[in-house]
Amino acid sequence: MKTLHVVTCLACLAGGCGSGAAGSLDGKVQGHEIAVKEAIFIPLPNGETFVAAADQEDLCAIMNGQKQPTSEMNLLEVYLMNWNGSAADPLVTGPYVTSRYINAPGKWSYSLMFWTRGCIAFTAVGPNSGTITLENVGLAQAGGQTQLSVDLTFGDAHLSGHLTATYCALASAQGTACQPQ
């Protein structure tokens, strides 16, 4: 059984992006909601695609460690993989079932919701069930956009909505904005 590769929000990713129409998410998870200001997607070397949506701007710079989150940040991370049984195939549109494990060929997703204060991440909460529906697969280049619908259940809380994520390149080296000086 292959375990989905899960990367925490302040330790992995890079680029630069902008958003005016990043979408919206409705619902609260343990009292936290995300008033989406920006959404990004990053193709990862293992074939997964990482999507993040937060209530902060400059999300690509935050995710790659080039900038610290300002004050408090609420963040949804989504990992998508189209698993053929031995490797990842390119993403295709359609529903991706939420699971912590990839145990058979199929379209899989894994999500986490974080809330932070500056560089300190408090609680990563994963959903009990749900589906991420990929509506459009963006090009892996500047200006590309990936669109998806979110329908996740976290215990008795529900998070749903639509995101338009802008392409963000994976950094060759992690920044140091959140490392102790």
N, C-alpha and C positions, 0 to 999 in steps of 0.2 A: 504494500500500500504506500503510495507516495503522499507525503504531507505537503500541503501548500506552503510555499515560501512566504513567510510573513515578516515584513520589515517595519520597525516602529517609525513613527512619524518624524522624528527629528534626527534620523541617522542615515538617510539614504539618497535623496534625490535632488535634481537640479534643473536649471533653466531659467527662463523668463517668460512670463505670460501676462495676458491681460484679459479682462472680461467685463462686459457690460450686461451681457445676457447669459450669465453662467447658470441660471435656473433657480430652483427653489426646493427646499425640503420642508415638509410639514411634520410636526410631531416633536415630542420631547422624550429624551432617554435619560432617566434618573435626574429629571429637572433641567436638562440641558437641551437647547435647540440650536440649529444652525441657520442663521440668516445669511444665506450664501452670497458672498461677495466675489468669489473666484472659484473656478474649478479647472483642474489640469489633468492631463493624461500623459503617462510616460511608458513607452514600450521598454520592458526589461530584458536583459540578455538571455534569461532562461525561457523566454517565450510568453511570459505573463505580461499583462498590461496593468499598470497601476493607475488608478483614478483617485483624485483627492478633491474634496470640496470643503471650504472653510469660510468662516466669517471674518477673514483677513484678506487684505490685498498683498501682492508680492508673494503669493503662495509658493511659486517655484523657488524663489530665493530662500524662503523659510525652509522648505523641504530639503534643500541641498546644503543647508548650514551656512549660507552666505549672509543671512539676516535672521535676527531673533524675532519671534512673534511679539507683537506689542500687547501688553497687558494680558488679558485672558483670550484664549482662542478655543473654539469648538470646531472639530475636524472629523469628517467622515473619510475613511480610506476604503477603497474597493480594489480588490485584485481579481482579474479575469483571466481564465485560461481555457483554451479549446484543446483538450487533451485527447490524443488519438490512441492512447494505451502505452506508448513508449516515448513520446515527445509532444511538444506543443505545436499545434498547427496555427496558422493565422486566425485571428478572431473573425467571426462571422456574426451577422445580426441574429437576434433571437434571444430567448430566455436563457440565463445562466443560473443554475440552481446553487443556493447557498449551502456550503459545506466547509468544514475545517479540513477535510481530507479529500484527495482525489483517489477514488478506489475503483474507477472504471472509466472507459472512454466516455467523453461527453463535454458539455459546456458547463464549467464550474466557476463559482465566485466565492470570495471570502471577504467579509467586511469587518471593519473595526471602527468604533467611535471613540474619540479621545477628547478630553478637555485639558487645556494647559494654562499655566500662569507663567508667562515668559518662556524660558527654556525647560521648565519643569512640567513633564507630562503627568497628569493625574488619571488614573484608571483608564484602561483600554477595555471596552465592552464590546463583545461580539454578539451578533444576533442568534436567536434560537432557530429561526427559519426565515425564508424569504426568497425573493428572486430579483435579480438585476436583469433588465431587458435591454440589450444593446440594440439601439435603433439605427445608428450610423457609425461606421468605423472610420475614424479620421486618418488622414495621411500622416505618416511619421515624419513630418517636416514642419517648419514654421508656417503658421496659419491653419494647420490641420485642426479639425474639431471632431470629437467623438460625442455622440449623444446617447444618453441612457436614461431609463426609468428605474426608480428605486422603490422597492416594496419590501421592507424588512421588519421583522418582529423581534424585539428585545424584551423577553419576559412578557409583561402585560403592556409594554409600550410599543407604539408603531411609528415607523419613520417611512415616509413616502414622498415622492416628488420626481422631478425631471431635472437632469443636469446636461449642460453643454460644456464639455471640457476642452480646453485649448491645449495643443501639443506643447510639450516641454521636454527638452533633451536631457538625457541622463548625464550628470556631471562625471568627468573623468576622475575627480577627487572630491571628497567630502569637505565642505567648508568648516570653519572653526568658530562660527558665531556663537554656538551654544556650548563650546568647550570651556572648562575653567581656565582662566589665565594665570 
